[in-house]
């Protein structure tokens, strides 16, 4: 007789089967490269944004500084989406 946990896991597996496929060494390498590129872009954008915000604050432009912060957050969201899209494309190559 199966436990409630085992039954729940079976139902979950039917609804959303796990992907047990293995990634190739090349895919793993390329996924790492995507992450490295992303980290570099984030670091560059963070430095530029911090400088921009500090300059605006020194000039007494709090509203513009707030907008620059919001733009930075939006840029980070877009870059994260782009990274995940690239990684998903690499993962699907073996399907």
Protein Blocks (a to p, Z undefined) as FASTA:
>chain_A
ZZfklmmmmmmmmmmccdfbdcdfklmmmmmmmmmmmmmmmmmmmmmmmmmmmmmmmnop
aklmmmmmmmmmmmmmmmmmmmmmmmmmmmmmmZZ
